[in-house]
Amino acid sequence: MTNRPALLGGMLLAVLGSLCPFLWFVLTSFKSQIQVEAIPPTWWPDGSLAFYTSALVEHRLFHYVRNSVVVAGATTIIVLAVATPAAYALARLRLPGKAWILGGLLCVAMFPPIVMAGPVWQILERLGGLNTHWGLVLPYVSLSLPLAVWILTVFFQELPFELEEAARIDGCTTWQTLSKVLLPLATPGLFTAAILTFIYAWNEFFFALLILTNPDQQTLPVGIALFQGEFTMPWGEIAAASVVATLPLIIVVLLFQRGIINGLSAGAVKG
Amino acid sequence: MTGLALRHIGKTFGQTRVLHDVSLEAGDGEFVVLLGPSGCGKSTLLRIIAGLERQTGGSVSIGGRCVDDVPPSERDIAMVFQHYALYPHFTVRENLAFGLKIRREPTPVIEERLAETASLLDIDNLLDRRPKELSGGQRQRVAMGRAIVRKPALFLFDEPLSNLDARLRASMRVELKKLHRRLGTTMVYVTHDQAEAMTLGHTIAIMNHGRIQQTGRPDRIYQEPGNPFVAGFIGNPPMNLFEGSYRLHPRDLEFRVGDLTVRIPFQAHDLVGTESGTATLGIRPEDVTFDPPGPRHVAIAGTIDLIENLGGDAVVYLTVKGQSLAARTVPGLRQHAGESVTAHWPMNALHLFINEHRVPLPSS
């Protein structure tokens, strides 16, 4: 068939290429200050945990992690709670202008954030949302909703209509049909939407920097960016903090990935 | 008591009218088959009975109660879908119990019904499997089980056997018939397969273009089709139908299509208003023979185009006076394709249709 070694080589190259920066800052985070500044650079760290202690204690890293968990978690929950019924309606109801609604959502998702920065800031200032977590969650929700609605709409559309009718005849209310029959079958879609929303909210930098000026409220990306002093660039601490910031994401993705696979294997509907 | 009564049901989707003034009754315990080609409105009619679709006009009664404003769950019906519609995330046991649980039946009742249904359908050993671990036939049984377990007043089947292979379909057909005999519940069964309709139904309603073309006992519909559509739809191979013209004579009717002329003994009839006009003449392939003719037979010479040997019988396609004719006969015909042969049929096996209606011919 095809050339297997070449395919394998290409795959390895792609994986290594994307892993390289990550591996570099993992290695850097375990180096000592001298190793970080050494020229030519040393590859293998001496296993020092000094940067971790410094990042966690001096730079209050856990404080930022907690803020990020709150903001990204709240964003994900709200997005799923709103997107699920919206997607179900878009997938199932005979709505006038459905294509326009879906197209409009896609347009919103493509808006460059900088265009919205001024208005969002002004609105939040009026509402008293600057320097609050809900003030950040609000734009996050509206920006990640379109994608979540799209993903879930596609999933609901693929579920056979007969299942819903069977549920109706079995005596389910609309809500029971959704919760007992459709949602369990749409788990892969729910997980996908949840992961993408969580990653977006966890990594988002621009709005977080704009809305949160008080260090007590700031999230991880902003917190790490502000490690840097006027005359210093604490590479080691930044690397250690980045490792700590990435770990929860990896854990979340691994956990949800299992859910996705379970959901997919349960999905066989007809033979 | 009536199991089901449909009165003047109409249905339009936007500008398209899919059902025209459909009326149908099914007695308590009767097995009614809605038979028709795809797109004839039979599935829509079933969905209206189920309450999954709302009719534009007319009314539906189940067990003597008008159910026009009753949701599907309260119509006391169960439906078996074409693609089974088993819940993929539930085991067979959970699939069967789901409807009862939603209706908050007590657990002992659920357990008892489950055991009863499982043994009735012979699916006891499948209870802990999920639908994707079952074969097509097993899924079909589970789908029926899910309907039976609820003990409804009316069963609705939407082409339930169409996804199975021919052999399994035949055996499931037999089981379904036994099942109906055992349960004695009214059943409405939608299919496009005439073999299913003929074998299962007490009554067949043949539909086309959103109208019921004829309702009646299977043998009656076969023997006395009410119009050319029914005549051509029931029977395999379908009835030979010739569209030509007729002229009335004092004692007989002369039918002519191309070079073929048939004179049929005929008495004046209300249905034939004019002296002459267009008509359709039909003869079933099984009524055409190649044996020496008896009295009152029509005999016409033709050429054999093709012989299909089906084992138990053979279908001979021939051309007689420029018209195609199919004949079903026993295998072992002496002549071969390309050779000439004389085809015969008894006069009383002819079917005559004028203005789309059956015109009774005097039996010989």
Interface residues (C-beta under 8 A of the other chain):
Chain A: P160 E162 L163 E165 A166 A167 R168 I169 D170 G171 C172 Q176 K180 V181 P184 L185 A266 G267 A268 V269 K270 G271
Chain B: A50 L52 P71 P72 S73 I77 A78 M79 F81 Q82 H83 Y84 A85 Y87 P88 H89 F98 G99 I102 R103 R130 P131 K132 L134 S135 G136 R139 R146 R150 N163
